[in-house]
Amino acid sequence: MNAVTKAAADLLTALGTVPDVVAYGDPGESVRPPATVLGPPALTWESLSASPTSARWLVYIVVPAEERALDRLWELVPLVAAAIDQLPDAVVIRADPGAFLSGAELPCYELTIEVALNG
């Protein structure tokens, strides 16, 4: 398993620990909120490294488009961030509001996650 695949698996496992939220590992899946969705990472190579040394993922926190959507998002952001913070090489660096398209536009937050890749 390469470092990117392992980091993605670790992130998905961490996302799966958030209570009452389904974790999806592919943004192409049909999402049923409340959910988290792991998008593809941006990869960075340092110096002459043959493999990426860091990755930046977007994790979408998605809720139904209904009354209390914002309240629900604000409840979930710290829970998802805490789950990711349990990983030794991952850190949440930003949360931006947005809309996730899964049949319809759904309210979401996009969490930017920085992960150090260790060979």
N, C-alpha and C positions, 0 to 999 in steps of 0.2 A: 504494500500500500504506500503510495507516495505521500509526501507531506501535505499537499493540498487536500487530497482525498481524506486523510486522517483528520485534518483540522475541520473539514466539513462534517464528518461523522461525529466528531466531538461536539461541535456546535449544535447539530441536530439532536444529539442525546441530551445536551443541556436544555435546549428548548422544550424537549419532551417532558421535563420535570415541572413545568409550570402547570399548576392545577387547572383543570377544566378548559384547557386550551390544546387544540390539536396542532402538532408540529408537522409541517410539510417540507420536504427536501427539494422540491422542484416547483418553480413559479408557474409551470404549465399545467399543474394539477388543478382539478376542480376544487376550489377551496370552500369549505363550510365553516364560517366564523362562529365563535371566536377562534382565531388561529394565528400561528406564526408561520411565515414562509421564508425559507432561506434562498436568497438569490445567488447568482454566480458571482465569484469574487473578482476584484481587480487585483492583479498580481504585480509584485515589484521584485526586480533582481538587483542586488547590490554588487558592485565591483565586477569581478570576473566569475561570479557564481554561475554554475550550470543550471541550478534549480532556483525557483523563486525563494526569496528570503522572508517575504511578508505578503499578507493578503488582506484586502479590505472588502468585507461583505456588507450587503444590505440585508437586514432582517426586517421583514414587514410584520407588524402587529395589526391584524385585521379584525374588525368587529362588524356586526350587522348594521345596515343603514336604518336605524330606528331611534326612537327617543332614548336618551341617555347614552348615545354613542360616544360623545366626548368624555363623559364621566367614566365610562367603561375603559376607554383608551388610557385615560389618566391613571386608572387603577392598574392596568396591565403593564404600562411602561416600566415602573420600578420593579415589578415581579420578573419580567423578562430580563431586564438589566442585571438583576441580582443572580439569576440563573446563569447568565453568561459570565459574570464576574467570578463564578466558581472555577472557571477554567484558568489555569496558570498562565497561559500565553495569549489570552484574549482580553480585550478591554472595549467597553462601549465608549465611543467618543462623541456621539451626536445623536439626537432624535429630531426628525423633521416630520411635520404633518403632511399627509398626502391622501391619495385615493388609489386603491388597488383594484384593478380590473379583473373580475372573475365572473363573467356573465353579466355583471352590473358593476358600477363603481361603488366600492365599499370604503368607508372611512378607515384610515390606517395611520400609523406612525412608521417611518422608515428609520430604523436604528442602524447607524454606521458602526461596524465592529472591526477593529484592527487586531490582526492575529500574527504573531511571530511564528514563522515556520522553521522548525528544527529538523533539517535534512530528512 
